[in-house]
Amino acid sequence: MDKFIKFSELKCPKCDYKKLIEMPTNYCQWFYECTACKELLKPLDGDCCVFCSYGSVPCPPIQINGSCISCK
Ligand SMILES: [Zn+2]
């Protein structure tokens, strides 16, 4: 179960604030509110979650399966 990275450094595209966040492994996180500027982040087109769009590491399903089935 621990063959993936759990923490992703999420970078806000608006204010560049970075925060290390533990990713949920049983679902995909669609929304994230930046703790610095309160911008509500949503995934970019083609990405399944905010971690794939803005994180330093893709979400666990991508790391394990190479794709994300759970969130389509
Ligand atoms: Zn921000």
N, CA, C, O and the ligand as a Tripos MOL2 file, in Angstrom:
@<TRIPOS>MOLECULE
protein
  289   287    73     0     0
PROTEIN
NO_CHARGES

@<TRIPOS>ATOM
      1 N           0.8140   -1.2300    0.0000 N.3       1 MET1
      2 CA          0.0000    0.0000    0.0000 C.3       1 MET1
      3 C           0.8440    1.2740    0.0000 C.2       1 MET1
      4 O           0.3620    2.3510   -0.3520 O.2       1 MET1
      5 N           2.0970    1.1390    0.3960 N.am      2 ASP2
      6 CA          2.8770    2.3670    0.5310 C.3       2 ASP2
      7 C           3.8720    2.5940   -0.6050 C.2       2 ASP2
      8 O           4.9680    3.1170   -0.4040 O.2       2 ASP2
      9 N           3.4550    2.1850   -1.8040 N.am      3 LYS3
     10 CA          4.3660    2.3430   -2.9220 C.3       3 LYS3
     11 C           4.1460    3.6330   -3.6930 C.2       3 LYS3
     12 O           4.5370    3.7630   -4.8530 O.2       3 LYS3
     13 N           3.5250    4.5610   -3.0330 N.am      4 PHE4
     14 CA          3.3260    5.8500   -3.6850 C.3       4 PHE4
     15 C           3.6270    6.9770   -2.6960 C.2       4 PHE4
     16 O           3.6990    6.7700   -1.4850 O.2       4 PHE4
     17 N           3.7940    8.1450   -3.2420 N.am      5 ILE5
     18 CA          4.0590    9.3160   -2.3990 C.3       5 ILE5
     19 C           2.7320    9.8930   -1.9400 C.2       5 ILE5
     20 O           1.8360   10.1560   -2.7430 O.2       5 ILE5
     21 N           2.6260   10.0840   -0.6370 N.am      6 LYS6
     22 CA          1.3520   10.5600   -0.0870 C.3       6 LYS6
     23 C           1.2310   12.0740   -0.0400 C.2       6 LYS6
     24 O           0.1320   12.6290   -0.0440 O.2       6 LYS6
     25 N           2.3640   12.7180    0.0040 N.am      7 PHE7
     26 CA          2.3200   14.1640    0.1600 C.3       7 PHE7
     27 C           2.6690   14.8800   -1.1340 C.2       7 PHE7
     28 O           3.6210   14.5210   -1.8270 O.2       7 PHE7
     29 N           1.8960   15.8770   -1.4360 N.am      8 SER8
     30 CA          2.1400   16.6640   -2.6240 C.3       8 SER8
     31 C           2.2370   18.1310   -2.2330 C.2       8 SER8
     32 O           1.4800   18.6280   -1.3990 O.2       8 SER8
     33 N           3.1880   18.8060   -2.8600 N.am      9 GLU9
     34 CA          3.3050   20.2320   -2.5920 C.3       9 GLU9
     35 C           2.4410   20.9730   -3.5980 C.2       9 GLU9
     36 O           2.7620   21.0660   -4.7830 O.2       9 GLU9
     37 N           1.3530   21.4890   -3.0960 N.am     10 LEU10
     38 CA          0.3990   22.1610   -3.9590 C.3      10 LEU10
     39 C           0.7660   23.6380   -4.0810 C.2      10 LEU10
     40 O           0.9580   24.3360   -3.0850 O.2      10 LEU10
     41 N           0.8550   24.0920   -5.3270 N.am     11 LYS11
     42 CA          1.2300   25.4860   -5.5500 C.3      11 LYS11
     43 C           0.0590   26.2550   -6.1370 C.2      11 LYS11
     44 O          -0.4600   25.9060   -7.1970 O.2      11 LYS11
     45 N          -0.3420   27.2820   -5.4530 N.am     12 CYS12
     46 CA         -1.4420   28.1070   -5.9140 C.3      12 CYS12
     47 C          -1.0190   28.8830   -7.1580 C.2      12 CYS12
     48 O           0.0000   29.5740   -7.1300 O.2      12 CYS12
     49 N          -1.7910   28.7830   -8.2630 N.am     13 PRO13
     50 CA         -1.4170   29.4760   -9.5040 C.3      13 PRO13
     51 C          -1.6080   30.9830   -9.4000 C.2      13 PRO13
     52 O          -1.0840   31.7360  -10.2200 O.2      13 PRO13
     53 N          -2.3440   31.4130   -8.4140 N.am     14 LYS14
     54 CA         -2.6320   32.8450   -8.2860 C.3      14 LYS14
     55 C          -1.5730   33.5770   -7.4720 C.2      14 LYS14
     56 O          -1.0590   34.6150   -7.8890 O.2      14 LYS14
     57 N          -1.2530   33.0220   -6.3000 N.am     15 CYS15
     58 CA         -0.3230   33.7420   -5.4240 C.3      15 CYS15
     59 C           0.9900   33.0040   -5.1930 C.2      15 CYS15
     60 O           1.8510   33.4830   -4.4550 O.2      15 CYS15
     61 N           1.1510   31.8280   -5.8280 N.am     16 ASP16
     62 CA          2.3880   31.0380   -5.7180 C.3      16 ASP16
     63 C           2.6560   30.4940   -4.3210 C.2      16 ASP16
     64 O           3.7600   30.0300   -4.0370 O.2      16 ASP16
     65 N           1.6640   30.5490   -3.4570 N.am     17 TYR17
     66 CA          1.8320   29.9830   -2.1300 C.3      17 TYR17
     67 C           1.8860   28.4620   -2.2230 C.2      17 TYR17
     68 O           1.0630   27.8430   -2.8980 O.2      17 TYR17
     69 N           2.8500   27.8730   -1.5470 N.am     18 LYS18
     70 CA          3.0070   26.4150   -1.5960 C.3      18 LYS18
     71 C           2.6830   25.8000   -0.2500 C.2      18 LYS18
     72 O           3.0480   26.3240    0.8030 O.2      18 LYS18
     73 N           1.9960   24.6890   -0.3130 N.am     19 LYS19
     74 CA          1.6910   23.9940    0.9220 C.3      19 LYS19
     75 C           1.7750   22.4920    0.6990 C.2      19 LYS19
     76 O           1.2990   21.9730   -0.3100 O.2      19 LYS19
     77 N           2.3930   21.7970    1.6640 N.am     20 LEU20
     78 CA          2.4940   20.3530    1.5820 C.3      20 LEU20
     79 C           1.2090   19.7330    2.1190 C.2      20 LEU20
     80 O           0.8260   19.9650    3.2660 O.2      20 LEU20
     81 N           0.5580   18.9520    1.2870 N.am     21 ILE21
     82 CA         -0.7350   18.3980    1.6580 C.3      21 ILE21
     83 C          -0.7250   16.8840    1.5060 C.2      21 ILE21
     84 O          -0.1870   16.3360    0.5440 O.2      21 ILE21
     85 N          -1.3400   16.2220    2.4900 N.am     22 GLU22
     86 CA         -1.4780   14.7710    2.3760 C.3      22 GLU22
     87 C          -2.6540   14.4830    1.4610 C.2      22 GLU22
     88 O          -3.7680   14.9520    1.6930 O.2      22 GLU22
     89 N          -2.3930   13.7040    0.4170 N.am     23 MET23
     90 CA         -3.4450   13.4330   -0.5580 C.3      23 MET23
     91 C          -4.3680   12.3240   -0.0760 C.2      23 MET23
     92 O          -3.9130   11.3450    0.5140 O.2      23 MET23
     93 N          -5.6650   12.4760   -0.3260 N.am     24 PRO24
     94 CA         -6.5820   11.3810   -0.0080 C.3      24 PRO24
     95 C          -6.3190   10.2400   -0.9820 C.2      24 PRO24
     96 O          -6.0930   10.4770   -2.1690 O.2      24 PRO24
     97 N          -6.3460    9.0160   -0.4930 N.am     25 THR25
     98 CA         -6.0380    7.8890   -1.3730 C.3      25 THR25
     99 C          -7.2880    7.1920   -1.8920 C.2      25 THR25
    100 O          -7.2130    6.3940   -2.8250 O.2      25 THR25
    101 N          -8.4230    7.4860   -1.3000 N.am     26 ASN26
    102 CA         -9.6320    6.7660   -1.6890 C.3      26 ASN26
    103 C         -10.5850    7.5970   -2.5450 C.2      26 ASN26
    104 O         -11.6440    7.1170   -2.9500 O.2      26 ASN26
    105 N         -10.2120    8.8140   -2.8120 N.am     27 TYR27
    106 CA        -11.0070    9.6240   -3.7260 C.3      27 TYR27
    107 C         -10.1270   10.7160   -4.3150 C.2      27 TYR27
    108 O          -9.0170   10.9550   -3.8400 O.2      27 TYR27
    109 N         -10.6240   11.3710   -5.3410 N.am     28 CYS28
    110 CA         -9.8710   12.4510   -5.9520 C.3      28 CYS28
    111 C         -10.3800   13.7880   -5.4540 C.2      28 CYS28
    112 O         -11.5840   14.0440   -5.4150 O.2      28 CYS28
    113 N          -9.4690   14.6020   -5.0890 N.am     29 GLN29
    114 CA         -9.8590   15.9160   -4.5820 C.3      29 GLN29
    115 C          -9.9950   16.9200   -5.7200 C.2      29 GLN29
    116 O          -9.0160   17.2980   -6.3640 O.2      29 GLN29
    117 N         -11.2250   17.3360   -5.9470 N.am     30 TRP30
    118 CA        -11.5240   18.2490   -7.0470 C.3      30 TRP30
    119 C         -11.2110   19.6930   -6.7110 C.2      30 TRP30
    120 O         -10.6950   20.4480   -7.5350 O.2      30 TRP30
    121 N         -11.5340   20.0570   -5.4860 N.am     31 PHE31
    122 CA        -11.3840   21.4540   -5.1190 C.3      31 PHE31
    123 C         -10.3750   21.6290   -3.9990 C.2      31 PHE31
    124 O         -10.2100   20.7710   -3.1320 O.2      31 PHE31
    125 N          -9.7190   22.7540   -4.0510 N.am     32 TYR32
    126 CA         -8.8200   23.0920   -2.9540 C.3      32 TYR32
    127 C          -8.8390   24.5980   -2.7800 C.2      32 TYR32
    128 O          -8.6960   25.3470   -3.7470 O.2      32 TYR32
    129 N          -9.0120   25.0300   -1.5620 N.am     33 GLU33
    130 CA         -8.9860   26.4630   -1.3140 C.3      33 GLU33
    131 C          -7.6300   26.8590   -0.7870 C.2      33 GLU33
    132 O          -7.1850   26.3630    0.2490 O.2      33 GLU33
    133 N          -6.9760   27.7510   -1.4980 N.am     34 CYS34
    134 CA         -5.6630   28.2310   -1.0860 C.3      34 CYS34
    135 C          -5.7650   28.8770    0.2880 C.2      34 CYS34
    136 O          -6.6150   29.7360    0.5230 O.2      34 CYS34
    137 N          -4.8960   28.4580    1.1850 N.am     35 THR35
    138 CA         -4.9730   28.9970    2.5440 C.3      35 THR35
    139 C          -4.4520   30.4320    2.6140 C.2      35 THR35
    140 O          -4.7200   31.1450    3.5810 O.2      35 THR35
    141 N          -3.7210   30.8470    1.6080 N.am     36 ALA36
    142 CA         -3.1720   32.1990    1.6230 C.3      36 ALA36
    143 C          -4.1190   33.2180    0.9950 C.2      36 ALA36
    144 O          -4.4240   34.2360    1.6170 O.2      36 ALA36
    145 N          -4.5930   32.9610   -0.2330 N.am     37 CYS37
    146 CA         -5.4000   33.9780   -0.9230 C.3      37 CYS37
    147 C          -6.8560   33.5710   -1.0890 C.2      37 CYS37
    148 O          -7.6460   34.3170   -1.6680 O.2      37 CYS37
    149 N          -7.2230   32.3840   -0.5810 N.am     38 LYS38
    150 CA         -8.6020   31.8900   -0.6210 C.3      38 LYS38
    151 C          -9.1260   31.6100   -2.0270 C.2      38 LYS38
    152 O         -10.3300   31.4630   -2.2350 O.2      38 LYS38
    153 N          -8.2130   31.5400   -2.9780 N.am     39 GLU39
    154 CA         -8.6160   31.1720   -4.3370 C.3      39 GLU39
    155 C          -9.0560   29.7080   -4.3470 C.2      39 GLU39
    156 O          -8.3890   28.8450   -3.7760 O.2      39 GLU39
    157 N         -10.1900   29.4390   -5.0030 N.am     40 LEU40
    158 CA        -10.6540   28.0640   -5.0960 C.3      40 LEU40
    159 C         -10.0630   27.4280   -6.3560 C.2      40 LEU40
    160 O         -10.3900   27.8040   -7.4810 O.2      40 LEU40
    161 N          -9.1840   26.4520   -6.1260 N.am     41 LEU41
    162 CA         -8.5200   25.8030   -7.2440 C.3      41 LEU41
    163 C          -9.3390   24.6300   -7.7520 C.2      41 LEU41
    164 O          -9.8990   23.8570   -6.9740 O.2      41 LEU41
    165 N          -9.3960   24.5120   -9.0680 N.am     42 LYS42
    166 CA        -10.0590   23.3800   -9.7070 C.3      42 LYS42
    167 C          -9.0820   22.7610  -10.6840 C.2      42 LYS42
    168 O          -8.1700   23.4400  -11.1570 O.2      42 LYS42
    169 N          -9.2550   21.4650  -11.0010 N.am     43 PRO43
    170 CA         -8.3260   20.8170  -11.9340 C.3      43 PRO43
    171 C          -8.3650   21.4620  -13.3120 C.2      43 PRO43
    172 O          -9.4060   21.9570  -13.7440 O.2      43 PRO43
    173 N          -7.2400   21.4540  -13.9930 N.am     44 LEU44
    174 CA         -7.1730   21.9320  -15.3660 C.3      44 LEU44
    175 C          -7.8180   20.8990  -16.2830 C.2      44 LEU44
    176 O          -8.0100   19.7510  -15.8810 O.2      44 LEU44
    177 N          -8.1540   21.2900  -17.5060 N.am     45 ASP45
    178 CA         -8.7370   20.3620  -18.4710 C.3      45 ASP45
    179 C          -7.8490   19.1360  -18.6570 C.2      45 ASP45
    180 O          -6.6510   19.2650  -18.9070 O.2      45 ASP45
    181 N          -8.4320   17.9590  -18.5370 N.am     46 GLY46
    182 CA         -7.6860   16.7300  -18.7470 C.3      46 GLY46
    183 C          -7.0800   16.1670  -17.4780 C.2      46 GLY46
    184 O          -6.6050   15.0320  -17.4690 O.2      46 GLY46
    185 N          -7.0880   16.9390  -16.4160 N.am     47 ASP47
    186 CA         -6.5650   16.4470  -15.1440 C.3      47 ASP47
    187 C          -7.7090   16.0000  -14.2490 C.2      47 ASP47
    188 O          -8.8170   16.5310  -14.3300 O.2      47 ASP47
    189 N          -7.4320   15.0160  -13.3890 N.am     48 CYS48
    190 CA         -8.5010   14.4410  -12.5730 C.3      48 CYS48
    191 C          -8.6360   15.1070  -11.2210 C.2      48 CYS48
    192 O          -9.6830   14.9980  -10.5830 O.2      48 CYS48
    193 N          -7.6140   15.7860  -10.7760 N.am     49 CYS49
    194 CA         -7.7070   16.4050   -9.4550 C.3      49 CYS49
    195 C          -6.7260   17.5630   -9.3360 C.2      49 CYS49
    196 O          -5.8770   17.7640  -10.2040 O.2      49 CYS49
    197 N          -6.8520   18.3080   -8.2700 N.am     50 VAL50
    198 CA         -5.9990   19.4830   -8.0940 C.3      50 VAL50
    199 C          -4.5220   19.1260   -7.9520 C.2      50 VAL50
    200 O          -3.6490   19.9300   -8.2760 O.2      50 VAL50
    201 N          -4.2480   17.9140   -7.4640 N.am     51 PHE51
    202 CA         -2.8480   17.5060   -7.3030 C.3      51 PHE51
    203 C          -2.1770   17.2750   -8.6490 C.2      51 PHE51
    204 O          -0.9980   17.5780   -8.8330 O.2      51 PHE51
    205 N          -2.9600   16.7260   -9.5980 N.am     52 CYS52
    206 CA         -2.4000   16.4970  -10.9310 C.3      52 CYS52
    207 C          -2.1400   17.8170  -11.6480 C.2      52 CYS52
    208 O          -1.2340   17.9160  -12.4760 O.2      52 CYS52
    209 N          -2.9380   18.8260  -11.3240 N.am     53 SER53
    210 CA         -2.7870   20.1180  -11.9880 C.3      53 SER53
    211 C          -1.7650   21.0210  -11.3060 C.2      53 SER53
    212 O          -0.9790   21.6920  -11.9750 O.2      53 SER53
    213 N          -1.7760   21.0350  -10.0010 N.am     54 TYR54
    214 CA         -0.9640   22.0180   -9.2830 C.3      54 TYR54
    215 C           0.0440   21.4280   -8.3110 C.2      54 TYR54
    216 O           0.8810   22.1490   -7.7690 O.2      54 TYR54
    217 N          -0.0320   20.1170   -8.0860 N.am     55 GLY55
    218 CA          0.8540   19.5220   -7.1090 C.3      55 GLY55
    219 C           2.2160   19.1630   -7.6660 C.2      55 GLY55
    220 O           2.4080   19.1050   -8.8810 O.2      55 GLY55
    221 N           3.1560   18.9230   -6.7750 N.am     56 SER56
    222 CA          4.5000   18.4910   -7.1820 C.3      56 SER56
    223 C           4.4980   17.0160   -7.5440 C.2      56 SER56
    224 O           5.4050   16.5310   -8.2200 O.2      56 SER56
    225 N           3.4690   16.3060   -7.0880 N.am     57 VAL57
    226 CA          3.3470   14.8770   -7.3260 C.3      57 VAL57
    227 C           1.9120   14.5970   -7.7950 C.2      57 VAL57
    228 O           0.9690   15.1620   -7.2410 O.2      57 VAL57
    229 N           1.7310   13.7340   -8.8060 N.am     58 PRO58
    230 CA          0.3560   13.3920   -9.1910 C.3      58 PRO58
    231 C          -0.3540   12.5800   -8.1130 C.2      58 PRO58
    232 O           0.2830   12.0700   -7.1920 O.2      58 PRO58
    233 N          -1.6550   12.4650   -8.2290 N.am     59 CYS59
    234 CA         -2.4280   11.7760   -7.1920 C.3      59 CYS59
    235 C          -2.1040   10.2780   -7.1450 C.2      59 CYS59
    236 O          -1.6280    9.7150   -8.1300 O.2      59 CYS59
    237 N          -2.3600    9.6370   -6.0070 N.am     60 PRO60
    238 CA         -2.0220    8.2120   -5.8400 C.3      60 PRO60
    239 C          -2.5270    7.2870   -6.9540 C.2      60 PRO60
    240 O          -1.7610    6.4330   -7.4000 O.2      60 PRO60
    241 N          -3.7860    7.4100   -7.4310 N.am     61 PRO61
    242 CA         -4.2180    6.5160   -8.5220 C.3      61 PRO61
    243 C          -3.3500    6.6360   -9.7710 C.2      61 PRO61
    244 O          -3.1050    5.6370  -10.4480 O.2      61 PRO61
    245 N          -2.8870    7.8300  -10.0830 N.am     62 ILE62
    246 CA         -2.0080    8.0320  -11.2320 C.3      62 ILE62
    247 C          -0.6550    7.3820  -10.9710 C.2      62 ILE62
    248 O          -0.0910    6.7360  -11.8550 O.2      62 ILE62
    249 N          -0.1440    7.5500   -9.7740 N.am     63 GLN63
    250 CA          1.1530    6.9700   -9.4280 C.3      63 GLN63
    251 C           1.1060    5.4420   -9.4980 C.2      63 GLN63
    252 O           2.0620    4.8060   -9.9400 O.2      63 GLN63
    253 N          -0.0040    4.8610   -9.0610 N.am     64 ILE64
    254 CA         -0.1160    3.4090   -8.9940 C.3      64 ILE64
    255 C          -0.5390    2.8010  -10.3300 C.2      64 ILE64
    256 O           0.0730    1.8440  -10.8060 O.2      64 ILE64
    257 N          -1.5990    3.3680  -10.9340 N.am     65 ASN65
    258 CA         -2.1610    2.7780  -12.1500 C.3      65 ASN65
    259 C          -1.7490    3.4820  -13.4380 C.2      65 ASN65
    260 O          -1.9020    2.9360  -14.5310 O.2      65 ASN65
    261 N          -1.2330    4.6790  -13.3030 N.am     66 GLY66
    262 CA         -0.8910    5.4500  -14.4940 C.3      66 GLY66
    263 C          -2.0900    6.1840  -15.0540 C.2      66 GLY66
    264 O          -1.9620    6.9990  -15.9680 O.2      66 GLY66
    265 N          -3.2480    5.8930  -14.5040 N.am     67 SER67
    266 CA         -4.4480    6.6140  -14.8920 C.3      67 SER67
    267 C          -5.3940    6.6450  -13.7220 C.2      67 SER67
    268 O          -5.2160    5.9340  -12.7330 O.2      67 SER67
    269 N          -6.3910    7.4700  -13.8470 N.am     68 CYS68
    270 CA         -7.3290    7.5830  -12.7480 C.3      68 CYS68
    271 C          -8.7280    7.1860  -13.2090 C.2      68 CYS68
    272 O          -9.3510    7.8920  -14.0020 O.2      68 CYS68
    273 N          -9.2040    6.0840  -12.7240 N.am     69 ILE69
    274 CA        -10.5020    5.5850  -13.1490 C.3      69 ILE69
    275 C         -11.5980    6.1260  -12.2360 C.2      69 ILE69
    276 O         -12.7200    6.3920  -12.6650 O.2      69 ILE69
    277 N         -11.2440    6.2750  -10.9880 N.am     70 SER70
    278 CA        -12.2370    6.6050   -9.9720 C.3      70 SER70
    279 C         -12.9250    7.9380  -10.1880 C.2      70 SER70
    280 O         -14.0450    8.1580   -9.7270 O.2      70 SER70
    281 N         -12.2470    8.8140  -10.8890 N.am     71 CYS71
    282 CA        -12.8020   10.1700  -10.9370 C.3      71 CYS71
    283 C         -13.3060   10.5790  -12.3070 C.2      71 CYS71
    284 O         -13.5760   11.7610  -12.5200 O.2      71 CYS71
    285 N         -13.4420    9.6710  -13.2290 N.am     72 LYS72
    286 CA        -13.9310   10.0440  -14.5650 C.3      72 LYS72
    287 C         -15.4370   10.1190  -14.5840 C.2      72 LYS72
    288 O         -16.0270   10.4190  -15.6220 O.2      72 LYS72
    289 ZN         -3.2820   31.4700   -3.4150 Zn       73 ZN73
@<TRIPOS>BOND
     1     1     2 1
     2     2     3 1
     3     3     4 2
     4     3     5 am
     5     5     6 1
     6     6     7 1
     7     7     8 2
     8     7     9 am
     9     9    10 1
    10    10    11 1
    11    11    12 2
    12    11    13 am
    13    13    14 1
    14    14    15 1
    15    15    16 2
    16    15    17 am
    17    17    18 1
    18    18    19 1
    19    19    20 2
    20    19    21 am
    21    21    22 1
    22    22    23 1
    23    23    24 2
    24    23    25 am
    25    25    26 1
    26    26    27 1
    27    27    28 2
    28    27    29 am
    29    29    30 1
    30    30    31 1
    31    31    32 2
    32    31    33 am
    33    33    34 1
    34    34    35 1
    35    35    36 2
    36    35    37 am
    37    37    38 1
    38    38    39 1
    39    39    40 2
    40    39    41 am
    41    41    42 1
    42    42    43 1
    43    43    44 2
    44    43    45 am
    45    45    46 1
    46    46    47 1
    47    47    48 2
    48    47    49 am
    49    49    50 1
    50    50    51 1
    51    51    52 2
    52    51    53 am
    53    53    54 1
    54    54    55 1
    55    55    56 2
    56    55    57 am
    57    57    58 1
    58    58    59 1
    59    59    60 2
    60    59    61 am
    61    61    62 1
    62    62    63 1
    63    63    64 2
    64    63    65 am
    65    65    66 1
    66    66    67 1
    67    67    68 2
    68    67    69 am
    69    69    70 1
    70    70    71 1
    71    71    72 2
    72    71    73 am
    73    73    74 1
    74    74    75 1
    75    75    76 2
    76    75    77 am
    77    77    78 1
    78    78    79 1
    79    79    80 2
    80    79    81 am
    81    81    82 1
    82    82    83 1
    83    83    84 2
    84    83    85 am
    85    85    86 1
    86    86    87 1
    87    87    88 2
    88    87    89 am
    89    89    90 1
    90    90    91 1
    91    91    92 2
    92    91    93 am
    93    93    94 1
    94    94    95 1
    95    95    96 2
    96    95    97 am
    97    97    98 1
    98    98    99 1
    99    99   100 2
   100    99   101 am
   101   101   102 1
   102   102   103 1
   103   103   104 2
   104   103   105 am
   105   105   106 1
   106   106   107 1
   107   107   108 2
   108   107   109 am
   109   109   110 1
   110   110   111 1
   111   111   112 2
   112   111   113 am
   113   113   114 1
   114   114   115 1
   115   115   116 2
   116   115   117 am
   117   117   118 1
   118   118   119 1
   119   119   120 2
   120   119   121 am
   121   121   122 1
   122   122   123 1
   123   123   124 2
   124   123   125 am
   125   125   126 1
   126   126   127 1
   127   127   128 2
   128   127   129 am
   129   129   130 1
   130   130   131 1
   131   131   132 2
   132   131   133 am
   133   133   134 1
   134   134   135 1
   135   135   136 2
   136   135   137 am
   137   137   138 1
   138   138   139 1
   139   139   140 2
   140   139   141 am
   141   141   142 1
   142   142   143 1
   143   143   144 2
   144   143   145 am
   145   145   146 1
   146   146   147 1
   147   147   148 2
   148   147   149 am
   149   149   150 1
   150   150   151 1
   151   151   152 2
   152   151   153 am
   153   153   154 1
   154   154   155 1
   155   155   156 2
   156   155   157 am
   157   157   158 1
   158   158   159 1
   159   159   160 2
   160   159   161 am
   161   161   162 1
   162   162   163 1
   163   163   164 2
   164   163   165 am
   165   165   166 1
   166   166   167 1
   167   167   168 2
   168   167   169 am
   169   169   170 1
   170   170   171 1
   171   171   172 2
   172   171   173 am
   173   173   174 1
   174   174   175 1
   175   175   176 2
   176   175   177 am
   177   177   178 1
   178   178   179 1
   179   179   180 2
   180   179   181 am
   181   181   182 1
   182   182   183 1
   183   183   184 2
   184   183   185 am
   185   185   186 1
   186   186   187 1
   187   187   188 2
   188   187   189 am
   189   189   190 1
   190   190   191 1
   191   191   192 2
   192   191   193 am
   193   193   194 1
   194   194   195 1
   195   195   196 2
   196   195   197 am
   197   197   198 1
   198   198   199 1
   199   199   200 2
   200   199   201 am
   201   201   202 1
   202   202   203 1
   203   203   204 2
   204   203   205 am
   205   205   206 1
   206   206   207 1
   207   207   208 2
   208   207   209 am
   209   209   210 1
   210   210   211 1
   211   211   212 2
   212   211   213 am
   213   213   214 1
   214   214   215 1
   215   215   216 2
   216   215   217 am
   217   217   218 1
   218   218   219 1
   219   219   220 2
   220   219   221 am
   221   221   222 1
   222   222   223 1
   223   223   224 2
   224   223   225 am
   225   225   226 1
   226   226   227 1
   227   227   228 2
   228   227   229 am
   229   229   230 1
   230   230   231 1
   231   231   232 2
   232   231   233 am
   233   233   234 1
   234   234   235 1
   235   235   236 2
   236   235   237 am
   237   237   238 1
   238   238   239 1
   239   239   240 2
   240   239   241 am
   241   241   242 1
   242   242   243 1
   243   243   244 2
   244   243   245 am
   245   245   246 1
   246   246   247 1
   247   247   248 2
   248   247   249 am
   249   249   250 1
   250   250   251 1
   251   251   252 2
   252   251   253 am
   253   253   254 1
   254   254   255 1
   255   255   256 2
   256   255   257 am
   257   257   258 1
   258   258   259 1
   259   259   260 2
   260   259   261 am
   261   261   262 1
   262   262   263 1
   263   263   264 2
   264   263   265 am
   265   265   266 1
   266   266   267 1
   267   267   268 2
   268   267   269 am
   269   269   270 1
   270   270   271 1
   271   271   272 2
   272   271   273 am
   273   273   274 1
   274   274   275 1
   275   275   276 2
   276   275   277 am
   277   277   278 1
   278   278   279 1
   279   279   280 2
   280   279   281 am
   281   281   282 1
   282   282   283 1
   283   283   284 2
   284   283   285 am
   285   285   286 1
   286   286   287 1
   287   287   288 2
@<TRIPOS>SUBSTRUCTURE
     1 MET1         2 RESIDUE 1 A MET
     2 ASP2         6 RESIDUE 1 A ASP
     3 LYS3        10 RESIDUE 1 A LYS
     4 PHE4        14 RESIDUE 1 A PHE
     5 ILE5        18 RESIDUE 1 A ILE
     6 LYS6        22 RESIDUE 1 A LYS
     7 PHE7        26 RESIDUE 1 A PHE
     8 SER8        30 RESIDUE 1 A SER
     9 GLU9        34 RESIDUE 1 A GLU
    10 LEU10       38 RESIDUE 1 A LEU
    11 LYS11       42 RESIDUE 1 A LYS
    12 CYS12       46 RESIDUE 1 A CYS
    13 PRO13       50 RESIDUE 1 A PRO
    14 LYS14       54 RESIDUE 1 A LYS
    15 CYS15       58 RESIDUE 1 A CYS
    16 ASP16       62 RESIDUE 1 A ASP
    17 TYR17       66 RESIDUE 1 A TYR
    18 LYS18       70 RESIDUE 1 A LYS
    19 LYS19       74 RESIDUE 1 A LYS
    20 LEU20       78 RESIDUE 1 A LEU
    21 ILE21       82 RESIDUE 1 A ILE
    22 GLU22       86 RESIDUE 1 A GLU
    23 MET23       90 RESIDUE 1 A MET
    24 PRO24       94 RESIDUE 1 A PRO
    25 THR25       98 RESIDUE 1 A THR
    26 ASN26      102 RESIDUE 1 A ASN
    27 TYR27      106 RESIDUE 1 A TYR
    28 CYS28      110 RESIDUE 1 A CYS
    29 GLN29      114 RESIDUE 1 A GLN
    30 TRP30      118 RESIDUE 1 A TRP
    31 PHE31      122 RESIDUE 1 A PHE
    32 TYR32      126 RESIDUE 1 A TYR
    33 GLU33      130 RESIDUE 1 A GLU
    34 CYS34      134 RESIDUE 1 A CYS
    35 THR35      138 RESIDUE 1 A THR
    36 ALA36      142 RESIDUE 1 A ALA
    37 CYS37      146 RESIDUE 1 A CYS
    38 LYS38      150 RESIDUE 1 A LYS
    39 GLU39      154 RESIDUE 1 A GLU
    40 LEU40      158 RESIDUE 1 A LEU
    41 LEU41      162 RESIDUE 1 A LEU
    42 LYS42      166 RESIDUE 1 A LYS
    43 PRO43      170 RESIDUE 1 A PRO
    44 LEU44      174 RESIDUE 1 A LEU
    45 ASP45      178 RESIDUE 1 A ASP
    46 GLY46      182 RESIDUE 1 A GLY
    47 ASP47      186 RESIDUE 1 A ASP
    48 CYS48      190 RESIDUE 1 A CYS
    49 CYS49      194 RESIDUE 1 A CYS
    50 VAL50      198 RESIDUE 1 A VAL
    51 PHE51      202 RESIDUE 1 A PHE
    52 CYS52      206 RESIDUE 1 A CYS
    53 SER53      210 RESIDUE 1 A SER
    54 TYR54      214 RESIDUE 1 A TYR
    55 GLY55      218 RESIDUE 1 A GLY
    56 SER56      222 RESIDUE 1 A SER
    57 VAL57      226 RESIDUE 1 A VAL
    58 PRO58      230 RESIDUE 1 A PRO
    59 CYS59      234 RESIDUE 1 A CYS
    60 PRO60      238 RESIDUE 1 A PRO
    61 PRO61      242 RESIDUE 1 A PRO
    62 ILE62      246 RESIDUE 1 A ILE
    63 GLN63      250 RESIDUE 1 A GLN
    64 ILE64      254 RESIDUE 1 A ILE
    65 ASN65      258 RESIDUE 1 A ASN
    66 GLY66      262 RESIDUE 1 A GLY
    67 SER67      266 RESIDUE 1 A SER
    68 CYS68      270 RESIDUE 1 A CYS
    69 ILE69      274 RESIDUE 1 A ILE
    70 SER70      278 RESIDUE 1 A SER
    71 CYS71      282 RESIDUE 1 A CYS
    72 LYS72      286 RESIDUE 1 A LYS
    73 ZN73       289 GROUP 0 **** ****
